[in-house]
Amino acid sequence: MANDALTVAVLGPGGIGGLLAGLLSRAGHRVICLAGETTAATLRTDGIHVRSGLFGDFRARVDADTALREPVDACLVAVKHTSLDAALDRVPPTALGDALLVPFLNGVEHPAALRARYRPGLVAPAVIRAESTRVAAGAIEHGSPFAEIDLTGEGVDRDRLDSLARALDTAGPATRVLDDETAALWAKMSFLAPFALLTTRYGLPLGDVRTGHRDELTALVEETAAVSRASGGPADPAQALARYDAFPPRTKSSMQRDAEAGRPLELDAIGGALLRAAERHGVSVPVTARVVRELAAAGH
């Protein structure tokens, strides 16, 4: 990739994908959003409208299509795990060519699945820390006072990672390239899993969970940290709890929002993957197992 404007496809222009599409377009990059026909038509006409305390209130023009049909420098994958397989039909390996495939997905199991489908050296997993919601087609509300991206990719050309990171960083989100893909993914998982599982289990925002269900939160944080450590990731339970305590009390997880809206949950990608890793490494996670079991029993 050159240092000038990139052409970037965004698969799934929802809360995260729409935010990144809008920011990249505003920064002068060509953005092609990949979505269903109705959403694509709306985006072609109206563009993307972002409302953000951090990045301002703006509208950005984007191209849109139902499938990738032209060469791009990178394709950002910002769909939920629950719709990943169907969404990937919009990006055939032949159409991707030698573009980077950058999944912004929760969990830790997706890179292997994507490398089995696309050329392994093109898959560059990313982690984003931001709360952003799609309120209508092309309408994005970014609620968190931060947006940070960790870009990784074992076996991916470092110059290409650096070039994409520069584009993202200049567009808005503070972006860095990390060498250790496993550590980056487990750092996100260690923070996300306890937060998502408990806010969804009790239907409460983070503030009520960290006060009313402190013991369970602490147990989940410690269990997740143990699985992360065994998997080659970081483990700092005290830091995780301190981060939760610093969040606004009304913060909800995306899994909780999905539950409230009656959408499918990423329970397997988050809770299931955590339990599978625990079993693989012989780590005991009784509280996590119970919470995942209760969520599943509730129809999730």
N, C-alpha and C positions, 0 to 999 in steps of 0.2 A: 504494500500500500504506500502511496505517496503521502507527502505531508500536507497536500492540499485537500480539497473537498472529497469526501468519500460518498459512495452509493451504498446505503444500508437498508436492508429489508428488515421489517419488524413483524414477526409472526405472533399475532395476538396483541392488538393495540388496546389492551385494557389498562388497569391502573398503572402498572410498571411500564409495559410496552408503549402505552400512549404517552406517558410522561417522557420517556427517552426519545420517542419519535418526534414529539413536539420540540424538545430541547435541541436535538440534532438538526432538525430542519431550521429552527431559528438561527442556529450557528452557521448555516450555509451549506449543510450537507444535503444530498438528495436522499429522501426517505420514501420507501415503498412499503406501505402497510399491507399485510396479507391477512384477509379475514373473509367472512361470508359475504355473499353478494350484497345484502342489504346494508351491512356496515361499510363495506367498500364503497358503495355508491354514496353514502352519507359523507364519508371521509373525502372522497374526490370533490364533492361539492362544497362542503363546509370546512374542511381541514380539521385540525385538532385544536381545541380550546383548553388551555391549561390554567388552572387557578392555583397559585402557590404562594405561601408567605415568603418562601425562600427565593423563588425564581420569578415571581411576579405573575400578573394576569395577562396572558397573551394568546394569540391565535396564530397557528403556523400551517402553511400549505403542505400537503403531502400527496404523493401518488398512492393509489390503492389498487389491489387486484385480488383475485381469489386464489391465485397460485403464483409461484415465482417463475417468470418466463424470460428473464434477462440476467446477464451477469451482474453480480454485486460484489462489493469488497467484504461484506460481513452480513450475516443473517442473525439477528437477535431473536431468541426464542423466549417468549414471555407469556406462554399459556400455562394453565394449571396442569399438574400431572394427570388429573382425571380426564383431560381432553387432549393429551399429548399425542397419542397414536393417530387419532383422526386429524389433528392439526398438521402433523408431519407429512401427510399426503399432499399438502400444499407446497412442500419443498422437496421434490424428487432429487435424489443424489445427482442425477445428470444435470439438473438445473442449477444446483448449488455450485457445481464446478469446483474451483479451488478457493471459493470464499470461506472465510472463517464461520463456523457455526457456534454461536455464543449462547448457551442456555442459562437463563436466569430462573432456575427452577429450585424449589425447595427439595431437601433430602440429599442423599449421597449416592444413590444407585444409578441415576440417569446418565452420567458420563459413559459408563461401560455400555449401556444400551444404545446410546447415540453413536459410539465408536464402532459398534457392530453394524450400524446402518449406513454410516457415512465414513469417509476416509479418516482414520484415527487422528492423523496429524492436523486435521482441520477443526477438531472439537476443542473449544476453549471455554470451559465452565466459568461462570461469573457468579458472584454473590453481591446482592444489593441490599443495603440497609435504608429503607424508606417506607413510609406509610403513604400509599397513593391509591386512589379509588376511582374506578370508572363509574360515573353517575348516569351517563347515557352515551350512545355511540359518539365518539370523538370528544366527549366532555370528561376531563380529568381533574380531580381535586387531590393535590399533594398536600397532606396534612402535617407531616413531620417537619421539624425545623432543621432537618438534615437529609442528605442523600449521598451515600457513599458506596462506591463499587470496588470490589476486589476482583481482578481479572487474572485467571490462571490458565494453565494448559500444558500438561506434560507432553513433550514432543512437538509442540507447536512453535513455529518460527518466532523467535523473540522480537525481531524487528516489527513483525506484523502485530504482535500483541502491544508493543510500545506505541505503534502508530494509532491503533484503535483506542488505547487508553488515553493518548493525548487528545483525540477527537472528543471522547466522552468527557474528559476533565475540563476541556475548554468550553464545552457546551453547558456544563453546570455541575454534575455530580463529581465530588472529589474521588478520583480514580487512581488506583495503583495496581501494578502487576506484581503478583506474588509467585515465588518459585514453587512453593509446596501446595499443590492442588488439594491433597488430602487434608492438610491442616486448615486450609481456607474453607472447605466444605463442612468440615466438622466444627469449626468455630461458629459458623452460622447455625448448624444443626443444634449445637449445644445451647445456643441462646433461644432458638425458635421452638424446639420441641416442648420444653416445660411450659412456656408461655402459651403456645397454641393449644396444647392438650388440656390444660387446666382452665383457661378462659372458656373453651368450648364445652368442657365437661360440666361446668357450673353455670354457664350462660352469664358470666360476670366480666366486667372490665378488669384490667390488670390491678388497679388499685384495691379492689375488693378481694381479689385472689391473694394478693401479697399480704393482706392483713387478716382476712377471715380463713385462709387456707395456707398459712405460712409453713406449717410443718410438711404438708404435701409438696408445696413448691420447693422447699429445701431438699426434700428427698428426691424429687425428680431431677433437680439440678445436679445433685451428687451422683445419682445413677447415670445420668447422661454424660457427665464428665468422665466417669469411669469407663464407659463404652468408648467415648472419644479417645481417651488415653490409650486404650487397648487397640484402637483402630489406627493409631499413628497421628492423632490430632491433639489439640491443646486441651488442657483441663485446669480450670480455675473457678471452682464453684463460688468462692467468695466474690470474685469479680462479676460473675453472672448475676448474682443476687443484688450486688450494688448497682448494676445497670438497670435491672428491673425497678429498683427503688427510685431511680432517677427519672423514670418515665412519667409523663402525665397520668394521673390516676384513671382517667376515662379511656385510656388506650385499649383498643380491642385488637385481637389477632385476626388475620385474614381468614383463618379457619372458622373462627367464631362468626365473622360476618357471613361466610358461606352458609353456616348452619342457620343463622337467622333468616337468610333469604331462601332457604330450602334448596340450596345448590349442593352438588356432591362434594364431599370433603376429601382433602388430601390425607386422610387418616393412614392409608397404607404407605404413602411416600414418606411420611414423617414418623408416625408411631410404629407402623409395620417395619420400616427399614431399621429403626432403632432397635426393635426387638430381635430382628434377624442378625444384626451386628452383635448384639449382646450374646445371642446363642452361639454365634460363630466363635466368639472369643471367650466363652465361658464366664461371662459377667452376670452376676445376679441383679435383676432389676424388678423386684416384686411390685413396687408402687407403680412404676411405669406400665407394667403388664396389666395391673388391675384397672388403671385409668383407660388404657386402650381397649380393654375388654368391655368396660362399662360404656364407652362411646360406641363401640360396635353393637352392643346389645340395645342401645337406644335407637338403632336404625341408621347409624352413621357408617 
